[in-house]
Every structure is written in C-alpha cells, then in structure tokens.
Amino acid sequence: MAILRFKALEIVSQRKVEEVSLPSPKISDYFGENVFTKDALRSTMSSQNYKRLLRTIDTGDKVDRELADAVAAAMKTWATSKGATHYTHWFQPLTGATAEKHDSFFDLTSDGEAIESFKGSALVQQEPDASSFPSGGIRNTFEARGYSAWDPSSPAFLIENASTKTLCIPTIFVSYTGEALDYKTPLLKSLKLLNDAAVPVCQYFDKEVTKVNTTLGIEQEYFLVDKALYEARPDLVVSGRTLFGHSPAKGQQLEDHYFGSIPGRVHAYMLEFEKEALRLGIPLRTRHNEVAPHQFECAPTFEDANLAVDHNQLLMDIMGRVADRHNLKVLLHEKPFKGVNGSGKHNNWAMSTSTGVNLLSPGKRPKENLQFLTFFINTIMAVHKHADLLRSSIASASNDHRLGANEAPPAIVSVFIGQQLTAILDEFERTSKVPIEKGDNMYLKLGIDRIPEVLRDNTDRNRTSPFAFTGNKFEFRAVGSSANSSSPMTVLNTIVADQLFEFRQSVEELINNKGMKKEIAIIQVLRDYVAASKAIRFEGNGYSKEWEDEAATRGLSNIKSTPLALDVLASKEVKDIFTKHQIFTEVELEARHEILLEEYVKKIQIESRVMGDLAVNHVVPTAIAYQNKLIQNVRGLKEIGLEDAYTDSTIEAIKTMSRHITAIQKNVNEMIEARKVANKIDDPRERAIMYNERIFGFFDTIRYSVDKLELMVDDEDWPLVKYRELLFRH
C-alpha cells in the first residue's frame, strides 16, 4: 500500500485541468433542453389532450388510459427525436439511491416487423422486482412483484450515458399489496395533506386562495478528492469516510477556504456538472468553496418540493458521474474526515398560495402580518410538539458523526427566529397586538458614504440552529448531505398540516361556541401557542455545553445516536398522526423503522470489517517490519559499542510498538466476536443498540493504537495515504 500511496501522489501531481465547453454563453439557451417540458408536451400532442393533462396534474386526479396513450406517444416522439433508444421508470427505493430498469422502444409486430413502440400502459405502470429492495418484511424473497407508477407532476427527462440516451419517467414504487416501498409516495401524500390543511386557514385572510404549494430549496454540500488518492484509501472507498488518520497541521483553522477562489480543476468540474444539471432543468444558481479544505457547495432556485427532491436525487447522481470524467471523487458522506466540517443538505422550506403569496413572508399591513404570524407560529408549535419525530427524520449512521460538531447543528432540535421576531412574539403574547406594520425588513446605516444602505433581513443567521427562520422560509439545517430529503420533508409537512388542522378547529370553536370575532379568535389561539412553544425557541450558541444543560432543563431531548432517535417511530403518538392522515399505515411505519435500523447496523458492520482488515493486514505488518528495522539498528549499534541514550529510547519505542500491535490484534478479535454476538440478536433495535454501544467502542480503542503507531513508523513505510495528503494534494 505504501507503493500505491506514492504512485497516487505521482499521478495527482500530473493532473491537468479538463477542458469544458458550454452549449451557449447564456444558460437560458440550454436550460431544460433534456426535459419533457410543457412546451415539448404542447408541441407533440393535441391541445385538447394537453389541457386535460394539465388539469389532471393540477387536481391530482388519475390519468385515464386514453390520455396515457396520448402522453406516451408524445413522449416517444420527443425522446426518439433526441436520440433516445430506451425508457425507464425512475424511482427512489428505500436504499437512499435511485433505481431504474431500461426497456427498449424497439418491438416486433405480429408479422415480425421491427417498430418503435411506447404505449400508455408502459408509461403508467411497470413491474420491477420488489423483493430485492428494502421492505422491512413487507415482501418475502419469494414474493417478487411490485409496481412503479408514473408521477405526472414531475416531468420526464433524458439521461445521456456514453453515446446513448434514455428517457427517465419519475414514478412511485409500491408493493403488490399496495404498501409504499419508496420515498416519493409518502412525500406526495404529505404535500396534498398540507395543501388540504393550509387552504382553509388561508381563506380566513383571502377567499381567493384555492391551493397551497410547498416550496423547497436544497443546498448541497460535498467534498472532492482526487480519484487516485481516493482509491488508495480502502476505508474511503468502502465506507465513504476515513477511519484512520491524524488531522493535518493546517486544516480549516485559518478560515481561508470559505468563499475563496475556486481551484481550477474544481471549477472545471463544477462547470460540467452544472451544465448537465441545467440541461435537465435543475435550476442551479450558486457555487462556492465551503469551510473545510476541499469542501464545496451548490444551491438551486426554490421549486415545488416534489420536483426539488427529484432534482436533488438526480443532481447527486450527475455529480458522481461527472467527477469520474475529471479524475475526481465526490464524497457525500456527512463526515468523511474527522476534525473539519461535515457536509449537510440544508432544506429551505416554505409555503406559497395560488395567489402568489409566500405564507412565511411578513407583509406590509396588519392583516397580512396576522396571516404570516398564523403560519409562522403554527410551524414553530408543530416542531415543538414533534421535535423527536423531526430528529428521527435525519437520523443515520453517517449523520451521527456530523451532528453537534464543527458548525453542524446539534442533535437537540430547537428553532431560531432572531431577536426582532423574538421581541415581536413576546410583545404579541403580552399585548395581542399584530406588529411589523412597516414591512419585513429594516435598513442598516453603515456610516460609510460610498456604500448604499444595506437591506437587513428580519433575522440574523444562526449556523448552530438545526431549524432556523431566515427571513421568508425555515431552513432545516440538520439534514445530512447524503440523505433523501423526502423523509424530513414528509415529516415536516405532516406535523405542520396536523397543527394547522388543530389550529382551525380551535379557532372555529371560539367563533361558534363563544361568539368571538374571527381575528380575535385567531389571535387568542396564536397567543396560547406562543406561550406553549417557548421551550423550543433558542437564539444562542447551539454548540455550547451550556445549551445542552439548558435544553435539559427545558425538557428538550438530546438524542445522539440513530437507534435511540428512531424509537419515536414505534410510539403510539407517531403511529396515530401518520395513520390518521393516511401518510403511512402501521405496517409501512414499522417496516421503515426496521429498514432504518438494519441500514444502521449494516453501515457500522461494513466500517467495522474494513477497519479490522486495515489494522490487522496492513498497519500491523508494516509496524512489525519497521519494528524489526529498529531492532536491527539497536543490534548494530551495540555491536560497535554505541550503547547510549539513543539506544535506550529506541528500545522503549520497540516496546511501545509491541504494546500497540498486541492491543490492535486483541481489540480486532474482540470486535469480531462482539459482532457475531450482535448478529445473533433477533430484535433489530437491540441489535442496532449493540452495534452503537459495543462495536463503536472498539473503533476508538483500535484507532488510538493505530494513531500511536502512525506517529512512530517512518513516514515512507506507513501503509495508508495520510489525511493531510487527501485534503491538500489536488
């Protein structure tokens, strides 16, 4: 491995910046060219069918077979005109990745004539194997049937691979018995639920509102490393993170990487994956260096939440494929390197009406601000009541390493709203007055004549808050960089919808039973919510030990491990809220709980195996070989009569190395035995807890001995690519 390491560094030093050509200097010229947009649809089908499909998408009604045949014919015409030979149902199983099975447009007629064919039946439904995806016991291995079904609200698109193109049709994925086996199905249900809950509340203020859409902007953080260095680290290849290695002398402490000049190879990579993303209708607008060395971020314009999630899943795939062409590897693990920032996927969430109003944006008049406060306070109340459920939605083995360290939000769920809005809510609770009559922003006088007045948002930014209000949206910062955003968004949509239903019921009771005027009833209920949800609001440093102590006194949970965070999914309260609103059945919820626990165990198991292999088969032999060099050195010095203090210190080093070599072998063997014991536990929760508490303990002890040996073994002999080289040798 030492040879591989130096060969990798030699390769890296010879890398050149890849040339990237753009289709046009103007993004608008090629944006969405590989998407079956409404314009493409209009140009390939009759106006009558086009209008029918738009109505179907808007109302959520089922597509009949006649309309499906018309859409399928239009899709085939468009796709084949662009060179597509195959089509696939593109779905999001519970693996966290996307899935696809390609079928050719090619077919034979009854008399053997070759034709290109794509029927509505193939568009609407396909039958992928449901037994080979995670199902939590819903599907047995011998029960293979499952169905993917077209989602008309998310447009089809073309994926280019080598010299071929494939038409990808976004779909849901369900079992033969009807249970959801994907992330999209519950997300779509939660979006409809939130619309159903929000529209009647909006009509307290504006009778013209007929629909409420959930909007989402997903910021994507990631690391880039050279492919040669990546492949020289088996732990990085297998587990997505380095399991051994010291922090570099220069990490992120100088704060000189953030927003710095983008390196040449990285800039070329960004240009190419942005080009591919933009052609697929993903509205990327932002790119920049992130805080940690070799960490970067991209961000799109806000979209409908369902489309935003589809685009983010597609984006991660594009980023990986394009990185290969630039001899880079994109790392989406939440914490690939210890000691520097991890990566998140900040979910910026809001609601907008059919009349064009952002419900989380303060207005200029008291009535508008009462509407804003209604949705703002209800969201805070929902998070307060269901904080543990929200925590469970972002729980994973990889995100556990990130939460609460190096500018990542802590595992304690809290809401940041800023000083101005805190004062407003406090005043509102005290006096019932609806404030903010001069708009949602203030102007800051900077005292510099040449600089114009800077428009200040109604909140500052708190990077330590997992759920922060940032002026006209809530930013759920705790979502991990590798996650499918459907899970946290399904939870957030559901709990806010449930809260809005409760709010409306309370308001109606005051109006109907106590004769209150509508505005007075709304204000009274909101005041009660402000008082009841105070514990969840926190404006300070979420990283501090003081906050952990204060959160405990407030009764807030601090659940640091995934197995315990997932316990809430088995609670009666959570089962009731999901089943009541038909987001999940009990069977589906129990299945997802089991799947998440099993995924946690498998990831730790993989890390444990690769750690044991590296320690025993690479580190220990290298340490023994170097130890033998030292022994020969001591013998040689003694033979020529040089028995001095140097010889004594070398002998002590040899003894120290022996202790660490023995400790590694002992701990790896005990870890293997502990793994065998854990694997025999039938209960998924108990098995996951065993892995968390027992197996992780061995990680620290093995890593300690390996770290000590790394400091003692000569640099050229060390078998693993050094951490600092991964970060700084692009």
Secondary structure as GFF3:
##gff-version 3
##sequence-region A 1 730
A	DSSP	alpha_helix	2	13	.	.	.	ID=ss1
A	DSSP	three_ten_helix	27	29	.	.	.	ID=ss2
A	DSSP	alpha_helix	38	44	.	.	.	ID=ss3
A	DSSP	alpha_helix	47	59	.	.	.	ID=ss4
A	DSSP	alpha_helix	65	81	.	.	.	ID=ss5
A	DSSP	beta_strand	84	90	.	.	.	ID=ss6
A	DSSP	beta_strand	102	104	.	.	.	ID=ss7
A	DSSP	beta_strand	106	108	.	.	.	ID=ss8
A	DSSP	beta_strand	114	116	.	.	.	ID=ss9
A	DSSP	alpha_helix	120	124	.	.	.	ID=ss10
A	DSSP	beta_strand	125	126	.	.	.	ID=ss11
A	DSSP	beta_strand	146	150	.	.	.	ID=ss12
A	DSSP	beta_strand	157	161	.	.	.	ID=ss13
A	DSSP	beta_strand	164	175	.	.	.	ID=ss14
A	DSSP	alpha_helix	184	202	.	.	.	ID=ss15
A	DSSP	beta_strand	212	218	.	.	.	ID=ss16
A	DSSP	beta_strand	220	226	.	.	.	ID=ss17
A	DSSP	alpha_helix	227	231	.	.	.	ID=ss18
A	DSSP	alpha_helix	234	239	.	.	.	ID=ss19
A	DSSP	alpha_helix	264	279	.	.	.	ID=ss20
A	DSSP	beta_strand	284	289	.	.	.	ID=ss21
A	DSSP	beta_strand	295	300	.	.	.	ID=ss22
A	DSSP	beta_strand	303	304	.	.	.	ID=ss23
A	DSSP	alpha_helix	305	325	.	.	.	ID=ss24
A	DSSP	beta_strand	328	331	.	.	.	ID=ss25
A	DSSP	beta_strand	347	353	.	.	.	ID=ss26
A	DSSP	alpha_helix	366	385	.	.	.	ID=ss27
A	DSSP	alpha_helix	387	392	.	.	.	ID=ss28
A	DSSP	alpha_helix	397	402	.	.	.	ID=ss29
A	DSSP	beta_strand	415	416	.	.	.	ID=ss30
A	DSSP	alpha_helix	419	431	.	.	.	ID=ss31
A	DSSP	beta_strand	442	444	.	.	.	ID=ss32
A	DSSP	beta_strand	454	456	.	.	.	ID=ss33
A	DSSP	beta_strand	467	469	.	.	.	ID=ss34
A	DSSP	beta_strand	474	476	.	.	.	ID=ss35
A	DSSP	alpha_helix	486	514	.	.	.	ID=ss36
A	DSSP	alpha_helix	518	532	.	.	.	ID=ss37
A	DSSP	three_ten_helix	534	536	.	.	.	ID=ss38
A	DSSP	alpha_helix	545	554	.	.	.	ID=ss39
A	DSSP	alpha_helix	562	565	.	.	.	ID=ss40
A	DSSP	three_ten_helix	566	570	.	.	.	ID=ss41
A	DSSP	alpha_helix	572	580	.	.	.	ID=ss42
A	DSSP	alpha_helix	586	614	.	.	.	ID=ss43
A	DSSP	pi_helix	615	619	.	.	.	ID=ss44
A	DSSP	alpha_helix	620	639	.	.	.	ID=ss45
A	DSSP	alpha_helix	645	679	.	.	.	ID=ss46
A	DSSP	alpha_helix	684	690	.	.	.	ID=ss47
A	DSSP	pi_helix	691	695	.	.	.	ID=ss48
A	DSSP	alpha_helix	696	712	.	.	.	ID=ss49
A	DSSP	alpha_helix	723	728	.	.	.	ID=ss50
###
